[in-house]
Amino acid sequence: MFWLQLNRVIGYWPVLLKGIGMTLALSALSLLIGVVIGFAFGILRAGPNKALSRVVGLYVDFFRGTPFLVQVFIVFFILPEIGIELSAFTAGVVALSNAAACFIGEIVAAGIQSVPTGQTEAAAASGFTRAQQMRLIVLPQAIRVVTPSLVGQFVLLIKDSSVVSAIGLLDLTRSGWMIVQSVPNGLLVFGIVGIGYFAICYPLIWLSRRMERHGQAPIL
């Protein structure tokens, strides 16, 4: 019986493959956008403008302190009430990118603050503008420090992307729900789905650990 069900699940490999592709596309695009916005958040958080830093900090804390599922529902179900209609994929990207940006912003801010102030003071004494200090001295060092954490954030993003299945997007988790309707063995089906997520995430986990051993520990 088990082997028969296993063969039936394997027969749905195109559905699983499509779900994996959607999960990777959603996560990669969200990470790309999240990194860009997150670096802006991090620079503002660590910047000299205290008022702006507090505003960004409040925004970041709000989204870090609320369930991601609620954020997805707000984007997909509430925004249309004010005239902003988004597809399930776009809503997923918006919610994931925003969540990733908030976490990445804190990582980047900590990385910037880890750079010794003596270096920026010396640069200022040499005539460097604040923008030049950030671009030529602070950010290169901060990026090296935070890169392992950014890889780890990608792993978290891939796992969090499973939440978008709640709004109908055909990701890997949603593929599992479709298959279990025909193969009523949830343990088997979602065991395979779990193996799929592990296969995606483990190389990134290995890479993050390797980078930690050869560089600095990640900022949590």
Stockholm file with secondary structure:
# STOCKHOLM 1.0

chainA/1-220         MFWLQLNRVIGYWPVLLKGIGMTLALSALSLLIGVVIGFAFGILRAGPNKALSRVVGLYVDFFRGTPFLVQVFIVFFILPEIGIELSAFTAGVVALSNAAACFIGEIVAAGIQSVPTGQTEAAAASGFTRAQQMRLIVLPQAIRVVTPSLVGQFVLLIKDSSVVSAIGLLDLTRSGWMIVQSVPNGLLVFGIVGIGYFAICYPLIWLSRRMERHGQAPIL
#=GR chainA/1-220 SS CHHHHHHHHHTTHHHHHHHHHHHHHHHHHHHHHHHHHHHHHHHHHTSSCHHHHHHHHHHHHHHHTSCHHHHHHIIIIIGGGGTCCCCHHHHHHHHHHHHHHHHHHHHHHHHHHTSCHHHHHHHHHTTCCHHHHIIIIIHHHHHHHHHHHHHHHHHHHHHHGGGGGGGTCCSHHHHHHHHHTTSCCHHHHHHHHHHHHHHHHHHHHHHHHHHHHHSCCCCC
#=GC SS_cons         CHHHHHHHHHTTHHHHHHHHHHHHHHHHHHHHHHHHHHHHHHHHHTSSCHHHHHHHHHHHHHHHTSCHHHHHHIIIIIGGGGTCCCCHHHHHHHHHHHHHHHHHHHHHHHHHHTSCHHHHHHHHHTTCCHHHHIIIIIHHHHHHHHHHHHHHHHHHHHHHGGGGGGGTCCSHHHHHHHHHTTSCCHHHHHHHHHHHHHHHHHHHHHHHHHHHHHSCCCCC
//
